[in-house]
Amino acid sequence: MAQSLLEKAYDPEAFRQLGKGLIDTLANHLQSVQQGRGNVLDYREPADELTFWTNFPDTADFGAWTTAVLRHTTHVHHPRCMGHQVAPPLPLASLAALLGELLNNGMAIYEMGMAPTAMERQLTDWLCRRAGFGAEARGFLTSGGTLANLTALLAARRARGRTDVWNEGYSGKQAILVGEAAHYCVDRAARIMGLGDAGVLKVPVGPDNSMLAGELPRIYEKALADGLEPIALVGSAPSTATGSYDPLDELADFCEPLNLWLHVDGAHGGPAILSDKYGGLMRGIHRADSLVIDGHKMMGLPVLTTALLFRDGGVSYTTFSQQADYLLTESREEDWYNLAKRTFECTKLTSVFCWHAVINQYGESIFPAYLDRQYDLAREFAGMLRERPGWELALTPQSNIVCFRRTPTGAEREACNALNERIRRRLLEDGKFYIVQTRLDGLTYLRTSLMNPFTTRAHLSELLELLESYGAG
């Protein structure tokens, strides 16, 4: 008897064959790109890319579809990929993600995620210990740093605000303090919370692009004089544009006597808590009230998976108080295993499989080994730029992010900006390397995030030679 369409779609043997073909294709892809073959990307304008996929044949088999996807995406495993803060995921971690997506256990309640719920408790307890938090600390995983930062600020408002906004509605003039160089998602979270433009108090940064803690008393007192109620201070570990860490110990010194919530956005560089070499960048983190760490940045995991950690774990249970009696029951003991009580998500991904599989296979040391190598490489690249005529560093890198610019002798400010923008555009269209650009104090800088463990000094020399040739053309 012929199979129905649904029977074909769910056929285990068909899955086996498709899966074998896909793994072979991806393994060949990794072998090629990790050796630096071909371009990082073949750039197309948005309209052209839309046309391609609009006209893609419905009759193409899965193999042809996979090949097209590979040809039209950016290859983060390529050693000349140096653009955004996204890790080339460990292949094992991606296999663990496939397992989670096939099982499809949305783990908001325990019965639908028994193994991942217990794994998540184990994982976040470990991260809390490495951050220096006590036994009362708790955490959970969520879908990205943007959602984690929003959740942390909601927890801060519930814990430190004078009114119960969650149940009674927002009627006051609350505010948060945040460095000028912080990721834009913090500003966005504050506006989602209804704080508005006046409720986001920007703290100046110094020459190294880290927050000037000495400015905090002045800004705080002005906020009080303006009738605002500051509820939290957000530190960056590090900032996105330059990779600069805020002085967390100094931020904690300011917050503690004022009972002000200290939240640290360590989405990118928070894993430095695991490093003996670079752990000093996170000095004072044990005094923070909450901390965000992205697994898909400096821990080599696929997107999206983020840990949100609370020094006082009890706070994570009071952030949301929505009733859903058919799902959740009240308990006198700690109800850590029903995660819908603590997360914004009502259907929760089993992203912990990625973390757990990697630790189980390679041990915890895989994470600092990755971070240390990439941070070391950024310092080496900075040294290369200092020795090479016609290049200028924005600042000495603290992480794996390097901002630099071409500065021909005698060139005017705007001419330099235009030159660097033109160089970056040519590099994008060429596709051999992938880097991005940023603006600092009105100046255009080229920016690399050295995420790839196969990137070497030779690749960086090749990049500079190519950029110089563009600038001369």
NUZA-470660 format. One record per residue (C-alpha): x, z, y; residue in one letter. Coordinates in pm, 1 decimal, always signed. Layout:
N
PATI          X          Z          Y   code
PATI          X          Z          Y      A
...
//
This chain:
473
PATI          X          Z          Y   code
PATI       +0.0       +0.0       +0.0      M
PATI     +134.5      -96.6     +340.3      A
PATI     +237.3     +183.6     +573.1      Q
PATI      +32.0     +247.2     +883.9      S
PATI     +204.5     +239.6    +1222.9      L
PATI     +223.4     +619.7    +1233.0      L
PATI     +359.1     +636.6     +878.9      E
PATI     +632.8     +390.1     +975.3      K
PATI     +714.5     +584.1    +1288.6      A
PATI     +755.6     +912.1    +1096.3      Y
PATI     +923.1     +768.7     +786.0      D
PATI    +1225.2     +991.0     +694.8      P
PATI    +1415.2     +704.1     +532.6      E
PATI    +1376.2     +486.0     +841.5      A
PATI    +1504.4     +782.1    +1046.3      F
PATI    +1803.5     +813.4     +814.5      R
PATI    +1899.1     +448.9     +860.7      Q
PATI    +1843.7     +447.3    +1236.6      L
PATI    +2038.3     +771.0    +1269.3      G
PATI    +2335.6     +641.0    +1072.8      K
PATI    +2343.2     +329.2    +1287.5      G
PATI    +2319.8     +531.5    +1608.2      L
PATI    +2596.9     +774.0    +1509.1      I
PATI    +2823.5     +484.3    +1413.3      D
PATI    +2755.3     +314.2    +1746.8      T
PATI    +2817.3     +632.3    +1945.6      L
PATI    +3133.5     +716.8    +1751.9      A
PATI    +3269.1     +369.1    +1826.8      N
PATI    +3170.1     +416.7    +2191.1      H
PATI    +3356.8     +749.4    +2209.0      L
PATI    +3662.8     +603.7    +2040.8      Q
PATI    +3673.1     +321.8    +2292.5      S
PATI    +3600.3     +503.4    +2616.6      V
PATI    +3809.8     +812.5    +2541.6      Q
PATI    +4107.4     +576.9    +2504.5      Q
PATI    +4028.3     +436.9    +2849.8      G
PATI    +3911.7      +94.1    +2741.8      R
PATI    +3683.9     -105.8    +2967.7      G
PATI    +3514.5       +5.2    +3286.9      N
PATI    +3364.7     +344.3    +3362.2      V
PATI    +3050.9     +164.6    +3483.4      L
PATI    +2927.6     -182.8    +3563.2      D
PATI    +2746.9     -119.5    +3890.1      Y
PATI    +2425.5     -304.2    +3972.7      R
PATI    +2203.3     -270.4    +4274.8      E
PATI    +1879.0      -75.8    +4203.3      P
PATI    +1655.9     -383.1    +4232.2      A
PATI    +1871.2     -576.8    +3984.3      D
PATI    +1869.2     -290.2    +3736.5      E
PATI    +1491.5     -261.9    +3759.8      L
PATI    +1458.9     -633.7    +3696.0      T
PATI    +1678.8     -609.6    +3387.1      F
PATI    +1470.9     -336.2    +3224.9      W
PATI    +1141.6     -491.2    +3333.2      T
PATI    +1243.6     -808.2    +3151.3      N
PATI    +1401.5     -635.9    +2852.0      F
PATI    +1243.0     -791.4    +2539.8      P
PATI     +984.2     -582.5    +2355.5      D
PATI    +1107.4     -741.9    +2034.3      T
PATI    +1459.3     -598.1    +2061.4      A
PATI    +1548.9     -365.4    +1772.2      D
PATI    +1684.9      -14.6    +1819.4      F
PATI    +2044.3     -130.8    +1783.2      G
PATI    +2006.6     -388.5    +2059.9      A
PATI    +1831.1     -132.8    +2279.5      W
PATI    +2115.1     +119.4    +2224.1      T
PATI    +2378.1     -139.6    +2309.0      T
PATI    +2197.1     -224.7    +2633.0      A
PATI    +2172.2     +141.2    +2730.4      V
PATI    +2545.9     +190.8    +2676.5      L
PATI    +2627.2     -116.7    +2881.0      R
PATI    +2410.2       -2.2    +3173.7      H
PATI    +2513.3     +363.4    +3202.4      T
PATI    +2812.0     +553.1    +3341.3      T
PATI    +3056.2     +660.6    +3071.3      H
PATI    +3133.3    +1027.3    +3137.3      V
PATI    +3372.9    +1041.4    +2839.9      H
PATI    +3597.2     +783.1    +3006.7      H
PATI    +3916.6     +942.4    +3148.6      P
PATI    +3873.6     +743.1    +3470.9      R
PATI    +3528.5     +896.0    +3529.9      C
PATI    +3589.4    +1149.9    +3807.4      M
PATI    +3264.8    +1145.1    +4003.7      G
PATI    +3006.0    +1414.9    +3954.7      H
PATI    +3007.9    +1767.0    +3814.8      Q
PATI    +2873.8    +1670.8    +3473.8      V
PATI    +3080.4    +1742.0    +3164.0      A
PATI    +3162.2    +1483.8    +2899.1      P
PATI    +2970.5    +1678.4    +2634.6      P
PATI    +3141.6    +1793.2    +2319.3      L
PATI    +3007.7    +1562.4    +2044.6      P
PATI    +2911.2    +1861.5    +1830.9      L
PATI    +2704.8    +2000.6    +2118.9      A
PATI    +2514.9    +1672.6    +2143.5      S
PATI    +2443.5    +1681.4    +1770.4      L
PATI    +2309.0    +2035.7    +1812.5      A
PATI    +2087.0    +1907.8    +2095.0      A
PATI    +1951.7    +1639.8    +1859.8      L
PATI    +1866.4    +1910.7    +1608.6      L
PATI    +1674.2    +2103.8    +1872.9      G
PATI    +1487.0    +1797.2    +1992.6      E
PATI    +1381.1    +1702.5    +1639.8      L
PATI    +1260.5    +2053.7    +1554.5      L
PATI    +1083.0    +2061.3    +1894.3      N
PATI    +1013.4    +2434.7    +1896.1      N
PATI     +905.3    +2510.1    +2252.7      G
PATI    +1029.8    +2867.7    +2250.8      M
PATI     +823.3    +3039.8    +2518.8      A
PATI     +686.0    +3270.7    +2251.0      I
PATI     +878.9    +3412.8    +1958.6      Y
PATI     +687.1    +3249.5    +1671.2      E
PATI     +774.0    +2904.2    +1807.1      M
PATI    +1143.5    +2979.0    +1842.1      G
PATI    +1260.9    +3254.0    +1612.8      M
PATI    +1621.9    +3139.1    +1559.2      A
PATI    +1687.1    +3010.6    +1912.9      P
PATI    +1532.9    +3321.6    +2069.7      T
PATI    +1766.3    +3551.7    +1877.0      A
PATI    +2062.0    +3318.9    +1947.2      M
PATI    +1979.2    +3320.1    +2318.0      E
PATI    +1975.8    +3698.9    +2328.5      R
PATI    +2313.0    +3707.4    +2152.4      Q
PATI    +2461.6    +3442.5    +2383.4      L
PATI    +2340.1    +3589.7    +2712.1      T
PATI    +2444.2    +3941.8    +2609.5      D
PATI    +2794.6    +3801.1    +2553.0      W
PATI    +2799.1    +3630.7    +2893.2      L
PATI    +2675.4    +3950.4    +3059.5      C
PATI    +2959.3    +4146.8    +2901.0      R
PATI    +3216.3    +3888.1    +3013.0      R
PATI    +3076.0    +3912.5    +3366.9      A
PATI    +3141.1    +4287.8    +3354.3      G
PATI    +2773.4    +4388.3    +3351.6      F
PATI    +2663.5    +4699.3    +3162.2      G
PATI    +2451.7    +4745.2    +2851.0      A
PATI    +2130.8    +4726.1    +3055.5      E
PATI    +2204.7    +4366.8    +3163.3      A
PATI    +1995.6    +4079.5    +3028.9      R
PATI    +1973.7    +3705.0    +3068.4      G
PATI    +1809.2    +3388.5    +2945.1      F
PATI    +1862.9    +3014.5    +2948.9      L
PATI    +1668.7    +2776.4    +3168.6      T
PATI    +1664.9    +2407.6    +3262.2      S
PATI    +1933.9    +2369.2    +3525.1      G
PATI    +2090.6    +2554.7    +3814.1      G
PATI    +1819.8    +2457.7    +4062.8      T
PATI    +1549.2    +2633.1    +3860.5      L
PATI    +1781.4    +2925.1    +3783.5      A
PATI    +1862.9    +2982.0    +4151.4      N
PATI    +1493.8    +2969.7    +4243.3      L
PATI    +1410.5    +3219.7    +3968.8      T
PATI    +1689.2    +3453.5    +4081.8      A
PATI    +1564.1    +3449.8    +4441.0      L
PATI    +1209.0    +3516.0    +4324.8      L
PATI    +1343.3    +3814.7    +4131.2      A
PATI    +1529.3    +3929.9    +4442.8      A
PATI    +1211.5    +3912.8    +4650.3      R
PATI    +1016.9    +4106.8    +4388.5      R
PATI    +1288.8    +4370.8    +4356.4      A
PATI    +1393.2    +4413.4    +4720.9      R
PATI    +1108.9    +4283.3    +4935.3      G
PATI     +877.6    +4529.8    +5107.4      R
PATI     +562.6    +4350.8    +4981.5      T
PATI     +448.8    +4215.2    +4645.6      D
PATI     +435.7    +3849.5    +4746.3      V
PATI     +371.5    +3730.0    +4390.9      W
PATI      +34.8    +3905.8    +4373.8      N
PATI      -58.9    +3953.8    +4738.7      E
PATI      +68.2    +3633.6    +4894.3      G
PATI     +333.2    +3573.8    +5158.3      Y
PATI     +258.3    +3710.7    +5502.1      S
PATI     +593.0    +3839.0    +5627.4      G
PATI     +908.6    +3686.0    +5769.7      K
PATI    +1160.3    +3723.3    +5491.1      Q
PATI    +1503.7    +3561.4    +5490.7      A
PATI    +1810.2    +3499.3    +5279.5      I
PATI    +2173.2    +3469.6    +5389.8      L
PATI    +2375.2    +3184.0    +5243.6      V
PATI    +2703.3    +3010.4    +5322.3      G
PATI    +2699.7    +2680.5    +5508.1      E
PATI    +2875.6    +2516.2    +5213.0      A
PATI    +2626.4    +2632.6    +4947.7      A
PATI    +2447.1    +2384.2    +4724.9      H
PATI    +2134.9    +2239.3    +4886.2      Y
PATI    +1916.9    +2371.9    +4602.9      C
PATI    +1945.8    +2721.7    +4753.0      V
PATI    +1797.3    +2600.2    +5080.8      D
PATI    +1530.2    +2415.3    +4883.1      R
PATI    +1444.2    +2727.3    +4682.2      A
PATI    +1401.5    +2930.9    +5001.0      A
PATI    +1164.6    +2671.0    +5143.3      R
PATI     +964.2    +2657.1    +4820.1      I
PATI     +928.3    +3034.0    +4855.9      M
PATI     +778.0    +2979.2    +5202.1      G
PATI    +1070.0    +3119.0    +5403.5      L
PATI    +1093.1    +2809.4    +5621.0      G
PATI    +1381.3    +2702.5    +5840.9      D
PATI    +1405.3    +3040.3    +6015.7      A
PATI    +1430.6    +3218.7    +5680.7      G
PATI    +1753.8    +3047.3    +5576.3      V
PATI    +2037.3    +3217.9    +5765.0      L
PATI    +2353.5    +3008.6    +5738.5      K
PATI    +2683.2    +3195.4    +5731.0      V
PATI    +2987.3    +3005.3    +5867.0      P
PATI    +3272.3    +2907.9    +5637.9      V
PATI    +3643.6    +2919.6    +5706.5      G
PATI    +3914.2    +2653.1    +5678.0      P
PATI    +3908.4    +2685.8    +5298.3      D
PATI    +3529.8    +2622.5    +5301.5      N
PATI    +3450.2    +2970.6    +5166.9      S
PATI    +3208.5    +3209.0    +5337.4      M
PATI    +3341.4    +3417.7    +5626.8      L
PATI    +3226.0    +3761.7    +5514.4      A
PATI    +3318.2    +3906.4    +5851.9      G
PATI    +3029.5    +3713.1    +6007.5      E
PATI    +2766.8    +3880.4    +5787.8      L
PATI    +2701.0    +4194.4    +6000.5      P
PATI    +2638.5    +3986.3    +6313.3      R
PATI    +2396.8    +3750.1    +6137.1      I
PATI    +2219.6    +4036.1    +5961.7      Y
PATI    +2167.2    +4236.4    +6281.4      E
PATI    +2038.4    +3929.2    +6463.9      K
PATI    +1791.6    +3868.9    +6180.4      A
PATI    +1656.0    +4221.1    +6217.2      L
PATI    +1629.5    +4177.5    +6594.7      A
PATI    +1433.2    +3857.7    +6535.9      D
PATI    +1184.9    +4043.1    +6315.5      G
PATI    +1312.6    +3903.1    +5987.0      L
PATI    +1347.3    +4094.0    +5659.4      E
PATI    +1666.9    +3983.6    +5479.7      P
PATI    +1622.1    +4021.5    +5102.9      I
PATI    +1926.6    +3851.5    +4951.3      A
PATI    +2273.3    +3711.9    +5008.3      L
PATI    +2377.5    +3407.3    +4803.4      V
PATI    +2743.6    +3350.4    +4722.4      G
PATI    +2890.5    +3027.8    +4585.7      S
PATI    +3129.6    +3018.7    +4291.8      A
PATI    +3222.5    +2760.8    +4395.4      P
PATI    +3065.1    +2542.8    +4666.3      S
PATI    +2972.8    +2193.5    +4553.9      T
PATI    +3150.9    +1976.8    +4808.9      A
PATI    +3499.0    +2128.6    +4786.5      T
PATI    +3494.1    +2368.5    +4490.3      G
PATI    +3574.2    +2672.3    +4707.6      S
PATI    +3486.4    +3022.6    +4586.1      Y
PATI    +3325.6    +3275.5    +4819.2      D
PATI    +3492.4    +3623.8    +4834.9      P
PATI    +3251.6    +3800.5    +4600.8      L
PATI    +3402.5    +4147.2    +4637.9      D
PATI    +3359.3    +4130.6    +5014.9      E
PATI    +3002.4    +4007.9    +4976.6      L
PATI    +2925.7    +4302.8    +4748.2      A
PATI    +3081.5    +4541.9    +4999.8      D
PATI    +2834.9    +4414.4    +5257.2      F
PATI    +2527.7    +4415.3    +5031.0      C
PATI    +2554.6    +4751.9    +4858.8      E
PATI    +2495.4    +4990.2    +5154.2      P
PATI    +2204.7    +4772.0    +5273.0      L
PATI    +2042.3    +4747.1    +4928.5      N
PATI    +2059.5    +4369.9    +4973.9      L
PATI    +2039.3    +4159.6    +4657.7      W
PATI    +2360.8    +3971.2    +4582.8      L
PATI    +2303.9    +3648.3    +4391.1      H
PATI    +2597.2    +3430.0    +4286.2      V
PATI    +2548.2    +3060.1    +4225.2      D
PATI    +2822.6    +3010.3    +3967.4      G
PATI    +2661.4    +2697.6    +3826.8      A
PATI    +2988.4    +2506.6    +3836.1      H
PATI    +3267.4    +2764.1    +3833.1      G
PATI    +3101.0    +3071.7    +3684.0      G
PATI    +3273.9    +3012.4    +3346.5      P
PATI    +3594.7    +3132.0    +3514.8      A
PATI    +3478.1    +3477.0    +3397.4      I
PATI    +3604.5    +3365.0    +3054.4      L
PATI    +3949.9    +3263.8    +3178.6      S
PATI    +4252.7    +3493.1    +3191.6      D
PATI    +4425.8    +3248.8    +3425.9      K
PATI    +4145.2    +3184.1    +3676.2      Y
PATI    +3925.2    +3490.8    +3631.0      G
PATI    +4049.3    +3625.9    +3964.9      G
PATI    +3837.0    +3364.7    +4141.4      L
PATI    +3533.1    +3563.2    +4022.4      M
PATI    +3666.2    +3903.3    +4131.4      R
PATI    +3372.6    +4128.0    +4217.9      G
PATI    +3119.0    +3944.0    +4002.2      I
PATI    +3040.9    +4266.7    +3811.9      H
PATI    +2881.1    +4394.6    +4133.8      R
PATI    +2639.7    +4100.7    +4172.0      A
PATI    +2271.7    +4146.0    +4091.6      D
PATI    +2235.9    +3800.5    +3936.0      S
PATI    +2457.6    +3513.1    +3828.7      L
PATI    +2393.4    +3149.6    +3735.7      V
PATI    +2620.4    +2951.3    +3498.9      I
PATI    +2563.1    +2589.1    +3396.9      D
PATI    +2669.9    +2505.3    +3043.3      G
PATI    +2665.8    +2133.5    +3125.3      H
PATI    +2940.0    +2163.0    +3385.3      K
PATI    +3254.2    +2358.0    +3297.6      M
PATI    +3151.9    +2442.7    +2939.9      M
PATI    +3130.2    +2092.4    +2794.6      G
PATI    +2762.0    +2096.0    +2699.1      L
PATI    +2496.2    +1826.9    +2747.6      P
PATI    +2243.5    +1847.4    +3031.2      V
PATI    +2047.7    +2059.9    +3108.8      L
PATI    +2129.7    +2413.5    +3005.0      T
PATI    +2184.2    +2706.3    +3240.6      T
PATI    +2227.5    +3079.9    +3191.4      A
PATI    +2066.3    +3317.7    +3440.9      L
PATI    +2207.0    +3669.0    +3409.0      L
PATI    +2079.4    +3994.6    +3563.2      F
PATI    +2290.8    +4308.0    +3604.1      R
PATI    +1968.1    +4509.7    +3572.8      D
PATI    +1785.0    +4338.1    +3290.0      G
PATI    +1460.3    +4513.0    +3371.5      G
PATI    +1422.6    +4301.0    +3683.5      V
PATI    +1387.0    +3987.6    +3473.7      S
PATI    +1060.8    +4123.1    +3330.3      Y
PATI     +894.6    +4183.6    +3666.5      T
PATI     +957.0    +3850.7    +3839.9      T
PATI     +642.5    +3687.6    +3696.8      F
PATI     +329.8    +3889.1    +3621.1      S
PATI      +85.7    +3616.5    +3522.3      Q
PATI     -152.0    +3702.7    +3240.2      Q
PATI     -182.6    +3483.2    +2930.9      A
PATI     -335.5    +3717.8    +2675.9      D
PATI     -369.9    +3455.3    +2407.1      Y
PATI       +9.9    +3421.1    +2406.0      L
PATI     +156.8    +3749.6    +2520.9      L
PATI      +90.1    +4106.4    +2425.0      T
PATI     +191.9    +4424.7    +2600.3      E
PATI     +460.7    +4626.6    +2424.1      S
PATI     +612.7    +4970.0    +2482.4      R
PATI     +949.1    +4847.7    +2355.9      E
PATI    +1159.8    +4585.1    +2529.4      E
PATI     +983.6    +4253.5    +2480.7      D
PATI    +1296.3    +4037.2    +2507.9      W
PATI    +1175.7    +3793.6    +2243.5      Y
PATI     +874.6    +3657.1    +2436.5      N
PATI    +1061.5    +3452.1    +2694.1      L
PATI     +755.8    +3316.2    +2876.5      A
PATI     +729.8    +3657.0    +3044.1      K
PATI    +1066.8    +3604.0    +3208.1      R
PATI    +1106.4    +3232.6    +3275.7      T
PATI     +938.5    +2984.4    +3505.1      F
PATI     +896.5    +2746.4    +3210.8      E
PATI     +597.3    +2779.2    +2984.0      C
PATI     +749.1    +2535.6    +2733.6      T
PATI    +1115.9    +2618.3    +2687.5      K
PATI    +1392.8    +2401.2    +2544.6      L
PATI    +1607.9    +2517.0    +2253.1      T
PATI    +1923.9    +2443.5    +2453.1      S
PATI    +2095.2    +2748.7    +2303.9      V
PATI    +2168.8    +2540.9    +1992.3      F
PATI    +2439.6    +2359.0    +2191.9      C
PATI    +2612.7    +2680.3    +2298.8      W
PATI    +2580.0    +2851.5    +1962.2      H
PATI    +2702.4    +2557.0    +1753.4      A
PATI    +3013.1    +2514.9    +1969.6      V
PATI    +3104.3    +2884.8    +1958.0      I
PATI    +3036.6    +2896.3    +1585.2      N
PATI    +3258.7    +2593.3    +1518.8      Q
PATI    +3543.4    +2633.7    +1769.6      Y
PATI    +3525.9    +2993.3    +1893.6      G
PATI    +3485.1    +3127.4    +2247.1      E
PATI    +3832.7    +3011.8    +2347.5      S
PATI    +3713.7    +2648.5    +2370.0      I
PATI    +3556.4    +2723.7    +2708.8      F
PATI    +3855.7    +2868.7    +2897.5      P
PATI    +4079.4    +2605.4    +2734.3      A
PATI    +3863.7    +2336.2    +2895.9      Y
PATI    +3829.9    +2506.4    +3234.8      L
PATI    +4199.4    +2597.2    +3261.7      D
PATI    +4310.0    +2241.9    +3184.5      R
PATI    +4084.2    +2086.7    +3447.6      Q
PATI    +4167.7    +2342.7    +3717.1      Y
PATI    +4537.8    +2291.6    +3644.3      D
PATI    +4495.8    +1914.7    +3673.7      L
PATI    +4335.4    +1947.8    +4018.8      A
PATI    +4636.7    +2142.2    +4142.5      R
PATI    +4866.1    +1877.4    +3999.8      E
PATI    +4664.9    +1604.6    +4173.7      F
PATI    +4685.6    +1793.1    +4503.3      A
PATI    +5062.6    +1803.4    +4466.7      G
PATI    +5070.7    +1428.3    +4406.8      M
PATI    +4869.0    +1367.8    +4723.7      L
PATI    +5098.0    +1587.9    +4933.7      R
PATI    +5400.5    +1388.7    +4818.4      E
PATI    +5242.9    +1048.4    +4879.6      R
PATI    +5251.8     +903.6    +5235.7      P
PATI    +4922.3     +815.3    +5401.1      G
PATI    +4706.5    +1072.0    +5220.3      W
PATI    +4551.9    +1394.8    +5348.0      E
PATI    +4396.9    +1684.4    +5154.3      L
PATI    +4086.1    +1852.8    +5293.6      A
PATI    +4211.0    +2184.2    +5152.1      L
PATI    +4403.4    +2326.1    +4859.4      T
PATI    +4172.0    +2303.9    +4556.4      P
PATI    +4055.8    +2627.3    +4397.0      Q
PATI    +3870.4    +2460.0    +4109.7      S
PATI    +3873.3    +2109.5    +3960.1      N
PATI    +3728.9    +1944.0    +4273.4      I
PATI    +3969.4    +1763.0    +4506.0      V
PATI    +3875.2    +1616.5    +4845.7      C
PATI    +4123.6    +1376.4    +5005.0      F
PATI    +4131.2    +1082.4    +5243.7      R
PATI    +4338.7     +780.1    +5336.5      R
PATI    +4494.0     +827.2    +5682.6      T
PATI    +4693.1     +525.2    +5799.8      P
PATI    +4935.6     +598.2    +6083.0      T
PATI    +4769.0     +571.5    +6423.3      G
PATI    +4417.6     +516.9    +6289.4      A
PATI    +4129.7     +661.1    +6496.6      E
PATI    +3887.0     +915.0    +6346.2      R
PATI    +3595.2     +672.9    +6303.9      E
PATI    +3825.2     +399.4    +6178.8      A
PATI    +3952.4     +640.2    +5911.5      C
PATI    +3595.8     +726.5    +5813.5      N
PATI    +3503.6     +360.4    +5784.1      A
PATI    +3816.6     +286.2    +5581.8      L
PATI    +3747.9     +561.8    +5328.1      N
PATI    +3384.6     +461.1    +5294.0      E
PATI    +3489.4     +100.4    +5239.1      R
PATI    +3748.4     +201.0    +4980.6      I
PATI    +3496.0     +405.6    +4787.3      R
PATI    +3240.2     +123.7    +4791.3      R
PATI    +3495.1     -124.3    +4658.0      R
PATI    +3590.0     +119.7    +4382.8      L
PATI    +3224.5     +159.8    +4283.2      L
PATI    +3169.7     -214.3    +4264.1      E
PATI    +3493.0     -264.0    +4072.1      D
PATI    +3387.8       -5.3    +3811.2      G
PATI    +3734.6      +73.6    +3679.5      K
PATI    +3719.1     +426.4    +3823.5      F
PATI    +3427.2     +637.0    +3939.8      Y
PATI    +3466.2     +885.7    +4225.9      I
PATI    +3230.7     +989.0    +4507.6      V
PATI    +3261.3    +1080.3    +4874.5      Q
PATI    +3161.1    +1371.0    +5097.2      T
PATI    +3153.4    +1463.7    +5467.7      R
PATI    +3338.9    +1767.2    +5601.7      L
PATI    +3335.9    +1844.1    +5974.6      D
PATI    +3237.9    +1487.3    +6050.0      G
PATI    +3516.6    +1337.5    +5838.4      L
PATI    +3464.0    +1122.3    +5530.8      T
PATI    +3663.6    +1234.0    +5228.2      Y
PATI    +3696.2    +1083.4    +4883.4      L
PATI    +3607.8    +1340.0    +4619.4      R
PATI    +3700.3    +1377.3    +4254.2      T
PATI    +3553.9    +1621.0    +4004.3      S
PATI    +3812.0    +1624.5    +3727.4      L
PATI    +3573.3    +1692.5    +3440.8      M
PATI    +3730.5    +1486.1    +3164.2      N
PATI    +3983.7    +1649.6    +2928.3      P
PATI    +4140.9    +1307.4    +2864.4      F
PATI    +4224.9    +1241.6    +3231.1      T
PATI    +4601.3    +1259.2    +3288.1      T
PATI    +4851.0    +1238.4    +3571.1      R
PATI    +4899.0     +871.1    +3483.2      A
PATI    +4529.8     +802.7    +3545.8      H
PATI    +4549.8     +978.3    +3882.3      L
PATI    +4855.2     +774.7    +3984.0      S
PATI    +4670.7     +459.8    +3885.5      E
PATI    +4373.3     +568.2    +4095.8      L
PATI    +4585.9     +621.4    +4406.5      L
PATI    +4759.4     +287.1    +4365.5      E
PATI    +4424.7     +111.0    +4336.9      L
PATI    +4282.5     +292.9    +4640.3      L
PATI    +4589.3     +201.1    +4843.0      E
PATI    +4549.1     -162.9    +4748.9      S
PATI    +4187.1     -154.9    +4867.5      Y
PATI    +4293.4       +3.3    +5193.0      G
PATI    +4551.3     -266.3    +5254.6      A
PATI    +4303.3     -547.7    +5188.3      G
//
